[in-house]
Each structure stands twice: as C-alpha cells, then as structure tokens.
C-alpha cells in the first residue's frame, strides 16, 4: 500500500503556533490521512509504515522535529489500524524527508524492530 497526497505537514517542535491554531491544523491532518487510509484494507499486524514528509525547504531535524511533524499521521494510522500508537510490538514507524513540492507519502512495509 502506498498513499501520496499534497498535504502540507507542520514543522514539528519549531512551529510557533497559538494552541487553538495548532489543534485545528492537527485535526485537519489527522482527518485527511484517515480519509485516505479508509480506501485500503488494513495490513496484518505486526506491520510497519514509512512516513515521508515532502517539502521544498532544507528539511527538519531527523531526530526531533521530523517525528513531531509526522505525529498526526501516526495517530491517524494507529486509529485506522485499531491499535495504540505506542505499541511498538504491533506497529512501527520510520520517518523520511524529501525535497519537492509539499506532500506526504505513507507506505506500508514489513515489521521491523523499533
């Protein structure tokens, strides 16, 4: 399974937003990813996902800000799978970033140890 959408993710911990604005943005991101995921059949657990943030800039810090920017996508995937997103034994995430026009790519992969 692979999904690619022109969704513009936030900047993670570097975003200086009013908390209501952040809440609206995260809710919009979760809803958009969840809507796209409903078209696919859930993979068998345990499974993994590669989340790629595509942006025209230089990118985010891969250790801190990139996972924070992709948190809403992780939450939507976990909700779609019907598991808690903290269950590393059931679902794992890897994060990547690419340069290009704004977008988000989600790919299902084989399960890997976190």
C-alpha positions as CSV (number, residue, x, y, z in Angstrom):
1,X,0.0,0.0,0.0
2,X,1.2,3.5,-0.8
3,X,-0.5,6.8,-0.4
4,X,0.7,10.1,-1.7
5,X,-1.1,13.4,-1.1
6,X,-0.3,17.1,-1.4
7,X,-0.9,17.5,2.4
8,X,1.4,20.1,4.0
9,X,2.6,18.9,7.4
10,X,3.6,21.3,10.1
11,X,7.2,22.0,11.2
12,X,7.1,19.9,14.4
13,X,8.5,21.5,17.5
14,X,9.7,24.5,15.6
15,X,6.2,25.7,14.8
16,X,5.3,28.7,16.9
17,X,1.5,28.5,16.8
18,X,-1.3,29.5,19.0
19,X,-2.6,26.3,20.7
20,X,-6.1,26.6,19.0
21,X,-4.5,27.1,15.6
22,X,-2.2,24.0,16.2
23,X,-5.2,22.0,17.3
24,X,-7.1,22.9,14.1
25,X,-4.1,22.0,11.9
26,X,-3.5,18.6,13.6
27,X,-7.2,17.7,13.4
28,X,-7.2,18.6,9.7
29,X,-4.1,16.5,9.1
30,X,-5.5,13.5,11.0
31,X,-8.8,13.7,9.2
32,X,-7.1,13.9,5.8
33,X,-4.8,11.0,6.4
34,X,-7.6,8.9,8.0
35,X,-9.9,9.6,5.0
36,X,-7.2,8.4,2.6
37,X,-6.5,5.3,4.6
38,X,-10.1,4.2,4.6
39,X,-9.8,3.2,1.0
40,X,-7.4,0.4,1.8
41,X,-7.6,-2.9,3.6
42,X,-5.6,-3.0,6.9
43,X,-2.4,-5.0,6.7
44,X,-1.9,-7.8,9.2
45,X,-0.1,-7.0,12.4
46,X,2.7,-6.6,13.2
47,X,3.5,-4.2,10.5
48,X,5.5,-1.1,9.8
49,X,4.9,2.2,8.0
50,X,7.3,4.6,6.3
51,X,6.1,8.2,6.5
52,X,7.8,10.6,4.1
53,X,7.4,14.4,4.6
54,X,8.0,16.1,1.2
55,X,8.8,19.9,1.4
56,X,10.6,22.4,-0.7
57,X,12.9,23.6,2.1
58,X,16.0,22.2,3.6
59,X,14.2,19.7,5.8
60,X,13.7,19.2,9.6
61,X,16.0,17.7,12.2
62,X,15.5,14.0,11.7
63,X,15.8,13.1,15.4
64,X,13.4,15.7,16.9
65,X,11.2,17.7,14.6
66,X,10.6,15.2,11.8
67,X,8.8,12.7,14.1
68,X,6.9,15.5,15.8
69,X,5.8,16.8,12.4
70,X,4.5,13.4,11.4
71,X,2.7,12.7,14.7
72,X,-0.8,13.4,13.3
73,X,-0.2,10.9,10.5
74,X,1.0,8.3,13.0
75,X,-2.1,8.9,15.1
76,X,-4.4,8.5,12.1
77,X,-2.6,5.3,11.0
78,X,-2.9,3.8,14.6
79,X,-6.6,4.8,14.7
80,X,-7.2,3.1,11.3
81,X,-5.3,0.0,12.4
82,X,-7.3,-0.1,15.7
83,X,-4.2,-0.1,17.9
84,X,-2.5,2.2,20.3
85,X,0.3,4.1,18.5
86,X,2.7,3.5,21.4
87,X,2.6,-0.3,20.8
88,X,6.0,-0.8,19.3
89,X,5.4,-4.6,19.2
90,X,2.4,-4.2,16.9
91,X,3.2,-1.2,14.7
92,X,6.4,0.6,13.9
93,X,7.1,3.9,12.1
94,X,10.1,5.1,10.2
95,X,10.4,8.7,9.1
96,X,12.0,10.2,5.9
97,X,12.0,13.5,4.2
98,X,12.5,14.6,0.6
99,X,12.8,17.8,-1.2
100,X,9.9,18.6,-3.6
101,X,6.5,20.2,-3.7
102,X,4.6,19.9,-0.5
103,X,3.3,16.4,0.2
104,X,3.1,13.3,2.4
105,X,3.8,9.7,1.4
106,X,2.8,6.7,3.5
107,X,4.0,3.3,2.6
108,X,3.3,0.0,4.5
109,X,6.4,-2.2,5.0
110,X,7.3,-5.3,6.8
111,X,7.6,-5.1,10.5
112,X,10.9,-4.1,11.9
113,X,12.2,-3.9,15.5
114,X,12.0,-0.3,16.7
